[in-house]
Amino acid sequence: MGNLIGNQSFLDRIGIPSHLIWGYVGVLIFMMGDGMELAWISPYLVDQGLTVQQAAFLTTAYGIAIAIAAWFSGVLVEAIGPRKTMMLGVASYVIGHVLFVGLALPALNYSLMIPTYAVRGFGYPLFAYAFLVWITYRTPANQLGKAVGWFWFVFTGGLSVLGAFYSSWSIQAFGHVPTLWSAIIWVLIGAFLAIVVNRDQFDGVEKTEENGSKFKELINGLTILKREPKVGIAGIVRVINQSSQYAFPLFLPLYLGDKGISTTLWLNIWGTIFISNIVFNLIFGFLGDKFGWRNTVAWFGAFGCGIFTLMLFYTPQFFEGNVVLVAIVGMLWGACIAGFVPLSALTPSLVGDGDKGAAMSILNLGAGLCVFVGPGIVALFYNIVGTAGLMWILAGLYFIAFVLTMLLKLPDEVANKQKAELAESAATKI
């Protein structure tokens, strides 16, 4: 795990590895720039002339790119190191963003919008998830739950809180397109802090280079599914985790608009939801270390999200136009989304040290696929089942995730159970 800091600073005591602090700050600012349009790009494009299905398909293509980049993020860190992987992410984002905003969007050229928005999608997984792998290698096991909690705090704080509130101000002050152009400034500032100012040394690459197995590391990101099926289960749970987060912006603003809640109010509700989410990212990071990673994910994450997803639909039905009640239910849903945070500590702990990068690649693939699966569900089912049906589909997925999570037992738990069963068997024979 490298040379870890022996003397605990204030940052270490609250769960942030102090040697990685500038990486955390960089991810916060990068994600603010990267995701500032997610909550409003679909309604904006529909206003410009696209259909709901076209907007959903655009976001789905974006999600496919994110899924591919997310899988590569873990194994690339072990093959070429986190800094080079993160720089690849920055380059992809800037190139895709310039082409999307500069060429495709002004002409509303849909055939050009899809590939350019997709190239842009390679950006944040290679940047942010590479840093998450960096964290798992450079953090002691007893601090890992809190450390990944802080990662999701800054990730979501940038993506869904600062990005949403900044957009709600910037759109009013400058308009939609200038707001999109300003994103590049924030992305480059975040990248500079996380890659250049962050001086922590990652030595995981030395192992890969010594073995001459960079290609093997890439293949390992798939073969681990056969050797360790539980990693695949964790990946499925991770897909379900945020599918609704990427599905909701495509249809929920339209549904709420019919219930008396405008897009501007929706943006403020969305930002408020993720204030709750980032706070509970920390709470569940700490709770996971105490209550158990699996129990926290199953009960607070999967089961809680299932319940509050349904309530997000039925609350406006019974209390039309009541922004406060919708915001409260949304905040509870956002809190439960954070209940999945310990999955980032649980998954690499299911395998040995040599497979942590591959395990995290599968988990990161799940994080990318949810960006694809969420909009994909909307594109497939919106015309068939409507808003009510979509909400029940998403809730049902969370209840499936609850069952799957219960299968994710750590090696120590399995060994202890086997010992107990042997002891019981021996006692019975006596």
C-alpha positions as CSV (number, residue, x, y, z in Angstrom):
1,M,0.0,0.0,0.0
2,G,3.0,2.3,-0.1
3,N,4.5,4.5,2.5
4,L,1.6,5.6,4.7
5,I,1.8,8.5,7.0
6,G,2.5,7.5,10.6
7,N,1.5,10.6,12.5
8,Q,-2.1,11.4,12.2
9,S,-3.0,15.0,11.4
10,F,-6.5,16.6,11.8
11,L,-7.4,15.5,8.3
12,D,-6.4,11.9,9.0
13,R,-8.5,11.9,12.2
14,I,-11.6,13.0,10.3
15,G,-11.0,10.3,7.7
16,I,-9.3,12.2,4.9
17,P,-5.8,10.8,4.0
18,S,-3.8,14.0,4.5
19,H,-1.3,13.1,1.8
20,L,-4.1,13.1,-0.8
21,I,-5.9,16.3,0.3
22,W,-5.2,18.2,-2.9
23,G,-6.6,15.3,-4.9
24,Y,-9.9,15.6,-3.0
25,V,-10.0,19.4,-3.6
26,G,-9.2,18.9,-7.3
27,V,-12.0,16.3,-7.8
28,L,-14.5,18.7,-6.1
29,I,-13.7,21.5,-8.6
30,F,-13.3,19.2,-11.6
31,M,-16.7,17.6,-11.0
32,M,-18.4,21.0,-10.5
33,G,-17.3,21.9,-14.1
34,D,-17.9,18.5,-15.6
35,G,-21.4,17.9,-14.4
36,M,-23.0,21.4,-14.2
37,E,-25.4,20.7,-17.1
38,L,-26.7,17.3,-16.0
39,A,-29.8,18.5,-14.2
40,W,-30.9,20.8,-17.0
41,I,-29.4,19.7,-20.4
42,S,-32.4,17.5,-21.2
43,P,-35.2,20.1,-20.7
44,Y,-33.0,22.6,-22.5
45,L,-32.5,20.4,-25.5
46,V,-36.2,19.6,-25.6
47,D,-36.9,23.3,-25.6
48,Q,-34.5,23.7,-28.5
49,G,-36.4,21.1,-30.6
50,L,-35.3,17.6,-29.6
51,T,-37.8,15.0,-28.4
52,V,-37.5,13.4,-24.9
53,Q,-36.4,10.2,-26.5
54,Q,-33.6,11.9,-28.5
55,A,-32.4,13.7,-25.3
56,A,-32.5,10.4,-23.5
57,F,-30.6,8.6,-26.3
58,L,-27.9,11.4,-26.3
59,T,-27.4,10.9,-22.5
60,T,-27.4,7.1,-23.1
61,A,-24.5,7.4,-25.6
62,Y,-22.7,9.6,-23.1
63,G,-23.3,6.9,-20.5
64,I,-21.8,4.2,-22.7
65,A,-18.6,6.2,-23.0
66,I,-18.6,6.7,-19.2
67,A,-19.0,3.0,-18.7
68,I,-16.1,2.1,-21.0
69,A,-13.8,4.8,-19.4
70,A,-14.9,3.7,-15.9
71,W,-13.8,0.1,-16.5
72,F,-10.4,1.2,-17.9
73,S,-9.8,3.6,-15.0
74,G,-8.8,1.0,-12.5
75,V,-6.6,-1.1,-14.7
76,L,-5.0,1.9,-16.4
77,V,-4.0,3.2,-13.0
78,E,-2.0,0.0,-12.4
79,A,-0.7,0.0,-16.0
80,I,0.4,3.6,-16.4
81,G,-0.2,5.3,-13.1
82,P,-3.0,7.5,-11.8
83,R,-1.6,10.8,-13.0
84,K,-1.3,9.8,-16.6
85,T,-4.8,8.2,-16.4
86,M,-6.2,11.4,-15.0
87,M,-4.5,13.5,-17.7
88,L,-6.1,11.3,-20.4
89,G,-9.5,12.1,-18.7
90,V,-8.8,15.8,-18.8
91,A,-7.8,15.7,-22.5
92,S,-10.9,13.7,-23.5
93,Y,-13.2,16.1,-21.6
94,V,-11.8,19.3,-23.1
95,I,-11.7,17.9,-26.7
96,G,-15.3,16.6,-26.5
97,H,-16.6,19.7,-24.8
98,V,-15.2,22.1,-27.3
99,L,-16.6,20.2,-30.2
100,F,-20.0,19.7,-28.6
101,V,-20.5,23.3,-27.4
102,G,-18.6,24.9,-30.3
103,L,-19.9,23.0,-33.3
104,A,-22.7,20.5,-32.6
105,L,-24.9,22.4,-30.2
106,P,-25.2,25.8,-32.0
107,A,-26.4,24.0,-35.2
108,L,-28.4,21.5,-33.2
109,N,-26.7,18.9,-35.3
110,Y,-27.9,15.7,-33.6
111,S,-25.6,13.3,-35.6
112,L,-22.6,15.4,-34.4
113,M,-24.0,15.9,-30.9
114,I,-23.9,12.2,-30.1
115,P,-20.2,11.4,-30.8
116,T,-18.9,14.7,-29.3
117,Y,-20.9,14.4,-26.1
118,A,-19.7,10.8,-25.9
119,V,-16.0,11.8,-26.2
120,R,-16.7,14.3,-23.5
121,G,-18.0,11.4,-21.4
122,F,-14.6,9.7,-21.3
123,G,-13.4,12.5,-19.1
124,Y,-14.6,12.3,-15.6
125,P,-14.3,8.5,-15.1
126,L,-10.7,8.5,-16.1
127,F,-10.1,11.5,-13.9
128,A,-12.2,10.9,-10.8
129,Y,-12.3,7.1,-10.6
130,A,-8.6,6.8,-11.2
131,F,-8.2,9.0,-8.1
132,L,-10.6,6.7,-6.2
133,V,-8.3,3.7,-7.0
134,W,-5.4,5.8,-5.8
135,I,-7.2,6.2,-2.5
136,T,-7.9,2.5,-2.1
137,Y,-4.2,1.7,-2.5
138,R,-2.9,4.5,-0.3
139,T,-5.3,4.3,2.7
140,P,-5.2,1.9,5.7
141,A,-8.1,-0.6,5.9
142,N,-9.4,0.9,9.1
143,Q,-9.7,4.3,7.5
144,L,-10.9,3.2,4.1
145,G,-14.6,3.5,4.6
146,K,-14.2,7.1,5.8
147,A,-11.7,7.9,3.0
148,V,-14.1,6.7,0.2
149,G,-16.9,8.5,2.0
150,W,-15.0,11.8,1.7
151,F,-14.3,10.9,-2.0
152,W,-18.0,10.6,-2.7
153,F,-18.6,13.8,-0.7
154,V,-16.4,15.9,-3.0
155,F,-17.4,13.9,-6.1
156,T,-21.1,14.5,-5.5
157,G,-20.6,17.9,-4.0
158,G,-19.0,19.1,-7.2
159,L,-21.3,17.2,-9.6
160,S,-24.7,17.7,-8.2
161,V,-24.5,20.5,-5.6
162,L,-22.0,23.2,-6.7
163,G,-22.7,22.4,-10.3
164,A,-26.4,22.7,-9.9
165,F,-26.3,25.9,-7.9
166,Y,-23.7,27.5,-10.1
167,S,-25.8,26.6,-13.1
168,S,-29.0,28.1,-11.6
169,W,-27.0,31.4,-11.1
170,S,-25.0,31.4,-14.3
171,I,-27.9,30.5,-16.6
172,Q,-29.8,33.5,-15.3
173,A,-26.8,35.8,-15.5
174,F,-25.2,34.7,-18.8
175,G,-27.3,32.1,-20.5
176,H,-27.0,28.4,-21.2
177,V,-24.2,28.3,-23.8
178,P,-21.8,30.7,-21.9
179,T,-22.4,28.6,-18.8
180,L,-21.3,25.5,-20.7
181,W,-18.2,27.3,-21.9
182,S,-17.3,28.3,-18.3
183,A,-17.1,24.6,-17.4
184,I,-13.7,24.2,-19.0
185,I,-12.2,26.8,-16.6
186,W,-13.3,24.8,-13.5
187,V,-12.2,21.5,-15.0
188,L,-8.7,22.8,-15.7
189,I,-8.4,24.3,-12.2
190,G,-9.5,21.0,-10.6
191,A,-7.1,19.0,-12.8
192,F,-4.1,21.2,-11.8
193,L,-4.8,20.8,-8.1
194,A,-5.3,17.0,-8.3
195,I,-2.5,16.1,-10.7
196,V,0.2,18.8,-10.1
197,V,-0.3,20.3,-6.6
198,N,-1.1,16.8,-5.2
199,R,2.5,15.4,-4.6
200,D,1.6,12.0,-3.2
201,Q,3.6,9.1,-4.8
202,F,1.8,6.1,-6.1
203,D,4.0,3.0,-6.3
204,G,1.5,0.5,-7.6
205,V,2.9,0.9,-11.1
206,E,6.2,-0.5,-10.0
207,K,4.7,-4.0,-9.5
208,T,3.1,-3.9,-13.0
209,E,6.3,-2.8,-14.7
210,E,8.4,-5.4,-12.8
211,N,6.2,-8.2,-14.0
212,G,6.0,-6.8,-17.5
213,S,2.3,-7.3,-17.4
214,K,0.6,-4.1,-18.4
215,F,-1.6,-6.0,-20.9
216,K,-2.2,-8.6,-18.3
217,E,-3.6,-5.9,-15.9
218,L,-6.1,-4.9,-18.6
219,I,-7.3,-8.5,-19.1
220,N,-7.4,-8.9,-15.3
221,G,-10.2,-6.3,-15.2
222,L,-12.4,-8.9,-16.9
223,T,-11.0,-12.3,-15.8
224,I,-11.6,-11.3,-12.2
225,L,-15.3,-11.9,-12.7
226,K,-14.7,-15.6,-13.2
227,R,-12.3,-15.9,-10.3
228,E,-14.3,-13.8,-7.9
229,P,-18.0,-13.8,-8.8
230,K,-18.9,-11.6,-5.8
231,V,-17.1,-8.7,-7.6
232,G,-19.5,-9.1,-10.4
233,I,-22.4,-8.9,-8.0
234,A,-21.0,-5.8,-6.4
235,G,-20.7,-4.3,-9.9
236,I,-24.5,-5.0,-10.5
237,V,-25.3,-3.3,-7.2
238,R,-23.2,-0.3,-8.2
239,V,-25.1,0.0,-11.5
240,I,-28.4,0.1,-9.6
241,N,-27.1,2.5,-7.1
242,Q,-27.2,5.7,-9.2
243,S,-29.4,4.6,-12.2
244,S,-32.3,6.7,-10.9
245,Q,-30.0,9.7,-10.4
246,Y,-29.3,9.7,-14.1
247,A,-32.8,8.8,-15.1
248,F,-34.7,11.4,-13.0
249,P,-33.4,14.5,-14.8
250,L,-34.8,13.2,-18.1
251,F,-38.4,12.9,-17.1
252,L,-39.0,14.1,-13.5
253,P,-38.7,17.8,-14.2
254,L,-41.5,17.4,-16.8
255,Y,-43.6,15.4,-14.3
256,L,-43.0,18.0,-11.6
257,G,-43.8,20.8,-14.0
258,D,-47.2,19.4,-14.5
259,K,-47.6,19.4,-10.7
260,G,-46.8,23.0,-10.3
261,I,-43.0,22.9,-9.8
262,S,-40.9,24.9,-12.4
263,T,-37.5,23.9,-13.8
264,T,-35.8,26.6,-11.7
265,L,-37.4,25.2,-8.6
266,W,-36.4,21.8,-9.7
267,L,-32.8,22.8,-10.0
268,N,-32.9,24.2,-6.5
269,I,-34.6,21.0,-5.2
270,W,-31.9,18.9,-7.0
271,G,-29.1,20.9,-5.4
272,T,-30.8,20.6,-2.0
273,I,-31.2,16.8,-2.5
274,F,-27.4,16.5,-3.0
275,I,-26.6,18.7,-0.1
276,S,-28.2,15.9,1.9
277,N,-26.4,13.3,-0.2
278,I,-22.9,14.7,0.4
279,V,-23.5,15.0,4.2
280,F,-24.7,11.4,4.3
281,N,-21.7,10.3,2.2
282,L,-19.6,11.1,5.2
283,I,-22.1,9.7,7.8
284,F,-22.4,6.4,6.0
285,G,-18.7,6.3,5.4
286,F,-18.2,6.4,9.2
287,L,-21.3,4.2,9.9
288,G,-20.1,1.6,7.4
289,D,-16.8,1.2,9.4
290,K,-18.9,0.6,12.6
291,F,-22.2,-1.0,11.5
292,G,-20.7,-3.1,8.7
293,W,-20.2,-2.2,5.1
294,R,-22.7,-4.8,3.8
295,N,-25.4,-3.9,6.3
296,T,-25.1,-0.2,5.5
297,V,-25.4,-0.7,1.8
298,A,-28.3,-3.2,2.0
299,W,-30.6,-1.4,4.5
300,F,-29.8,2.3,4.2
301,G,-28.8,2.2,0.5
302,A,-30.8,-0.3,-1.4
303,F,-34.0,-0.7,0.8
304,G,-34.1,3.0,1.6
305,C,-33.8,4.1,-2.0
306,G,-36.6,1.8,-3.1
307,I,-39.0,3.3,-0.6
308,F,-38.1,7.0,-1.3
309,T,-38.1,6.5,-5.0
310,L,-41.8,5.6,-4.8
311,M,-42.4,8.5,-2.5
312,L,-40.9,10.9,-5.0
313,F,-43.7,10.0,-7.4
314,Y,-46.6,9.8,-5.0
315,T,-45.9,12.9,-2.9
316,P,-46.6,15.4,-5.8
317,Q,-49.7,13.3,-6.5
318,F,-51.2,14.0,-3.1
319,F,-49.6,17.3,-2.4
320,E,-49.5,19.1,-5.8
321,G,-47.1,22.1,-5.9
322,N,-45.8,21.5,-2.4
323,V,-42.1,22.2,-3.0
324,V,-41.1,21.7,0.7
325,L,-42.5,18.2,0.9
326,V,-41.0,17.2,-2.4
327,A,-37.7,18.6,-1.3
328,I,-37.8,16.7,2.0
329,V,-38.6,13.4,0.3
330,G,-35.9,14.1,-2.2
331,M,-33.4,14.8,0.6
332,L,-34.2,11.4,2.2
333,W,-33.8,9.7,-1.2
334,G,-30.5,11.5,-1.6
335,A,-29.4,10.4,1.8
336,C,-30.1,6.8,0.9
337,I,-28.2,7.1,-2.4
338,A,-25.2,7.8,-0.1
339,G,-25.9,4.5,1.8
340,F,-24.1,2.7,-1.1
341,V,-20.8,4.5,-0.2
342,P,-19.3,1.6,1.8
343,L,-19.5,-0.5,-1.4
344,S,-16.2,1.2,-2.5
345,A,-14.6,-0.2,0.6
346,L,-16.3,-3.5,0.6
347,T,-15.6,-4.5,-3.1
348,P,-11.7,-4.3,-3.0
349,S,-11.8,-6.1,0.4
350,L,-13.5,-9.1,-1.3
351,V,-10.2,-9.9,-3.1
352,G,-6.5,-10.1,-2.4
353,D,-4.1,-7.1,-2.7
354,G,-3.1,-8.1,-6.3
355,D,-6.7,-7.9,-7.5
356,K,-7.8,-4.6,-5.9
357,G,-7.3,-2.6,-9.1
358,A,-9.3,-5.1,-11.1
359,A,-12.0,-5.2,-8.5
360,M,-12.3,-1.4,-8.5
361,S,-12.4,-1.5,-12.3
362,I,-15.5,-3.6,-12.2
363,L,-17.0,-1.3,-9.5
364,N,-16.1,1.8,-11.6
365,L,-17.7,0.0,-14.6
366,G,-20.9,-0.2,-12.6
367,A,-20.6,3.5,-11.8
368,G,-20.3,4.2,-15.5
369,L,-23.1,1.8,-16.5
370,C,-25.6,3.5,-14.3
371,V,-25.1,6.7,-16.4
372,F,-26.1,4.5,-19.4
373,V,-28.7,2.3,-17.7
374,G,-30.7,5.1,-16.2
375,P,-31.3,7.0,-19.4
376,G,-31.6,3.7,-21.3
377,I,-34.6,2.7,-19.1
378,V,-36.2,6.1,-19.8
379,A,-35.7,5.7,-23.6
380,L,-37.1,2.2,-23.6
381,F,-40.1,2.5,-21.2
382,Y,-41.2,6.2,-21.1
383,N,-43.7,5.9,-23.9
384,I,-44.9,2.5,-22.7
385,V,-45.4,2.8,-18.9
386,G,-45.1,6.6,-18.3
387,T,-43.7,8.3,-15.2
388,A,-45.5,6.0,-12.7
389,G,-44.2,2.8,-14.4
390,L,-40.6,4.2,-14.6
391,M,-40.7,5.0,-10.8
392,W,-41.8,1.4,-10.0
393,I,-39.1,-0.1,-12.3
394,L,-36.4,2.0,-10.6
395,A,-37.8,1.1,-7.1
396,G,-37.9,-2.6,-8.0
397,L,-34.2,-2.5,-9.0
398,Y,-33.3,-1.2,-5.6
399,F,-35.1,-4.0,-3.9
400,I,-33.2,-6.5,-6.1
401,A,-30.0,-4.7,-5.0
402,F,-31.0,-5.3,-1.4
403,V,-31.0,-9.1,-2.0
404,L,-27.8,-9.1,-4.0
405,T,-25.9,-7.1,-1.3
406,M,-26.7,-9.7,1.3
407,L,-24.5,-12.1,-0.8
408,L,-21.4,-10.0,-0.5
409,K,-19.7,-11.5,2.5
410,L,-16.0,-10.7,3.2
411,P,-13.5,-13.6,3.2
412,D,-13.1,-13.3,7.0
413,E,-16.9,-13.7,7.4
414,V,-17.0,-16.7,5.2
415,A,-14.0,-18.3,7.0
416,N,-15.6,-17.6,10.4
417,K,-18.9,-19.1,9.3
418,Q,-17.1,-22.2,8.0
419,K,-15.3,-22.6,11.3
420,A,-18.6,-22.2,13.3
421,E,-20.2,-24.8,11.1
422,L,-17.3,-27.2,11.5
423,A,-17.4,-26.7,15.3
424,E,-21.1,-27.3,15.4
425,S,-20.7,-30.4,13.2
426,A,-18.0,-31.7,15.5
427,A,-20.1,-31.0,18.6
428,T,-23.0,-32.8,17.1
429,K,-20.9,-35.9,16.4
430,I,-19.6,-35.9,20.0
